[in-house]
Amino acid sequence: MQTQKAGETREKTADRPSESGSQAAELRQQRRRARPVDVEVSAVPEKHTANTGDGKPKHRFHLQPWREISWLRRILMIVSGALFVWSAAPMAFYICNIGVVVSSALMLFVFVTALLWHLVEERSSVKTGVICTAVGLVFTAGLLAFCFVSGLMLKASMTEVPEDSPNYTVVVLGCLIHDDQPSWMLSDRLEVAYRVLTDNPDVMCVVSGGQGDNENYSEAYVMRKYLVEKGISPSRIIVEEASGNTEENLLYTKNAIELNGLSKNIVIVTDRFHELRARIWAEKAGFENIYAACCETRPYLVVGYWFREMFGLARLYVFGR
């Protein structure tokens, strides 16, 4: 019996190492399974949003780096920025009219839209799409109308006197004066008139322009004085100083031409942007053969005055004056 019990004890003792070894192996396997697994996580682009109190994302204002802006947006920003500076240039000379304001505001709008277009894309929705489409259609229609009317303005300004034309009368349209001196724009018109009168010694001239509320003399008086000082005979210059706008310029000039027995073929001397409207009023006044002798508007003024003329033409076509 004792021998048998001793044998069983030895067997149990011999089994313990293998039993403890299997337990250790199992523990090692459990530890391996419990270790964190390395997972490859792809980078998610950060959205410039913040959570509001109700849990909805709230977009934050931010600017894109220049390198992330598309080439189209860069071109729009550069062109619109340059045009904004060009449009606003007259303000440096204390010249501010509807053309200067509208052209400057329009170019600034295009610049800001191109700069912040990424914010529009982040807020993309049906409502945003409808608004952008509507604004785009209005902008496109306005651009097409601007190009069409500009073409008409340029065409009217290029109607020069034919070489075989019969006798004609030069009509100089007035604009702002400073005391008894013409403004830069008016002096440019007078220089063109002086050249035409010098090249055609038999041609007569009508200077047209009344006295404004902020003017000490009539524009016609200053214009006649300028031409006489340049060497044009006073007998060749007829003064019309009752008019206050382009319509009256041409209507009263027609009366002056008839009273003095001058040729009804006229050459209108004014800025290129102004020639179309002047021609329309000349036709309404009864002139038939109408030609142009334009001066070039100074570069820093041309954008604002070109836009201003658009409003004058729109009013003429819509309201007839």
Phi, psi and omega in degrees: 000313181297324180292321179295316179297321179296323179293319179296322179296320180293324179295317180296320180294325180289330181284337186299316181301318181292323179294317178291328178294320179292325177294321178295320179296320179294321177297320179296320178296320178296320178296320179297318180293331181279346181292145178293138180269131178287118181247131179282120182250125179281146181288131178256125181299136182286129176262139182277072180229160176221150182278136175272179182296330181270010177088358180274144180291141179240122183284142178252146178290134177201156178255146177276145171298151183303322183292340181269354181276136182293160181296323179298316179294322178299316180297315179299320180294317181293313183293312182293325177295318178294319179292328176297314179299318180295318181292322183276355183304320180302334180296334177294340179252021178062034176249115182220110177229181185297326178294318179296316182294312183293314181296320179294316180296321180294316179293324178294321178298315180296319180297312182294321179298316179294323181293321187251019183298331179297331177291325176295319179295324179292332180259026184301130178200174179298318180296316179298319179297319179296315180297314180297320178296316180297315179297320179296319179294317178297316180296318180295316178298318178296320179295318179295318178296320179298315180295320181296311181293324177299323176297319177296321180295317180293320179299316180295327183283349183257011179276082184274164181290127176295152181295328180266019182291144174292184181301149181216171179241132178276129179242117181256121180270135185276168171204198191304141173236161176238106186057244179251024179237144178287152172290171180302318181295317180291323178295327176295320177295319182292328177294321177294316179299320179299318180294318180295316180292325179291320180285341181230084188297341182267358184275138176266166185222141172242123174259127190236124177167127180272194182256122179279171182296331182255021182241140181276339180226167173285151179297323180296322179297314180294321179295316178297316180301317181298313183292322179295319178295335177280347177116004178280134182296134179301333181291346181266359187242122175258134184258126173240107187235030178253347187280154180233357178204180185295321178301311180291327176309308185282326180292312180288330176295322177301317178297317180296321179294318180292320180295327183261005177064035181270168179294139179272000169279120188241149172245113182273124178257114178198184177288155183300320181293338186266349190295321182297311181295321177298320180295319179299316180291329177294319177295319177296328179284345177114002177285144181249310180265104187237127180236170185234142170224093191264150168257154180272124179295141180300140190306321184284353180252341194295321184294310181298317181286330177295316177294321179299321180294329177302318179292323177297319178291321179298316178296322180296315181288324184278313186255353178078016178201000000 
